[in-house]
Amino acid sequence: MIQIKLINIDFEYDIQSLTKAFFTKEDITFDDQKEAERVLTVSYDKNQIGISFSENGIPILSKSDTVLDDERRNKKNVLKRLLYNVLSEVTKLTLQWGTLTGIRPTKLAMEKLEQGETLDKIESFMYDEYLCSKEKTKLCMDIVTREHRILEEIDYKNGYSIYIGIPFCPSTCLYCSFASYSLERFSHLVDDYIDALFKEIEYAKNACPNKRLTTVYLGGGTPTTLNEEQLERLLIKIRKEFDFTHVKEFTVEAGRPDSITRDKLRILKEQGVSRISINPQTMKQETLDLIGRKHTVDQIRETFAIAREEGHDNINMDIIIGLPGESREDVEDTLREIDKLSPDSLTVHTLAIKRAANLNIYKDQYSGLEAKDVSGMLDVCLEYTKEADYKPYYLYRQKNMAENLENIGYAREGKEGIYNILIMEEKQTILALGAGAASKFVFPDGYRIERAENVKSVTDYIARVDEMIERKEKVLSANAKQLR
Ligand code: SF4
């Protein structure tokens, strides 16, 4: 355990996350009553930040630095650089994203680009201010430039997007930490859930009357766990209530092949869905069985072929690297198999083990199966995508990701998921409907963001849908001029 002592300084969250990035397996506490093997002390006095690290009572390393400009962001950056240097020296590790612990590294670069800074200057800023590696800085710049170009082509400032969550899945994956209800046990709730969603849809259609709808995203869970009749009923309702005149993209995350049928794919096409996802996560059967996906590799291939036959010309596939027991060779095999299908976009996730996931709860059962060299696997994906003409177009990070890495969305030219960029760069308001959905209200200055979260439980959502509507209405009516 590592105990952190703060003297005359705050930034608890930043200090904790950066320390955790170096000591991924250790518990971290601010409680000075707890016995800890390692102690990290951070102090601030007369513009001097001091950091010392000790182990079993023996001082290991101390460093200090001067804060020339007391402005909060600057002070935080000096502190994080110093902390990074101390922890890097103690552990002999470097982090590819340097001191950046937040989930959106591209947001900083985007901010600079929009202020008119040159790419060279932004690159130097990423190295000097945040100690990012050359490779990650290059990746970040590549993505930001592409995002910027795509955003310039759409009138996102005068628009808003809709997210609708379907929190049901055929079974629960080992690593899942989303609001997900297995259909086996909860199928009796689905119709009531759709009825509650209809109420939110009826509210949302008039919530931003002066804005144009830019994208619609049906995610989950697994939206295609709805049966054909339920899926059609929902899509018809969405098409009927919202004005699709200016909609650039209508995505349905079909997700798991075991939930997809030819009829469902046909319904999606008939209702104007322009982008779908069929997610293998891996093409290794043994891993699919281990992670509880309950479908075969052949099912992935078949579903993909049917989707093409039904006319879906923008199909994304998600894979996860760092899955238990997988090696670099397994990732290479997965990519070889995916290459035969040639999806229009490929999203590469790095496994993040959240506290609520079964993979964490039953971690003893899976010890020894931890994937090694996840960063090498990520390089394999980077190489493959280059050869196969996919370009990285969005990036985000999560807490507890293997080797503190990232998720990257790659796409062929013109097949980028616009919704993904809008949400990751926090560029416009997203009204989120359904259990566990979180609405984000982005103010015109692009900096102020308010949130309104829906309850996670499906039964609570059904019972309290009016309250979910009120939560959104409260933010919108209090800021009508800027948000509506
Ligand atoms: S398909 Fe996605 S949401 Fe459903 S259980 Fe698996 S990880 Fe969770």
Boltz pocket constraint, residues with backbone or C-beta under 6 A from the ligand:
constraints:
  - pocket:
      binder: B
      contacts: [[A, 168], [A, 169], [A, 170], [A, 171], [A, 172], [A, 173], [A, 175], [A, 176], [A, 177], [A, 178], [A, 179], [A, 180], [A, 220], [A, 221], [A, 222], [A, 255], [A, 256]]
      max_distance: 6.0
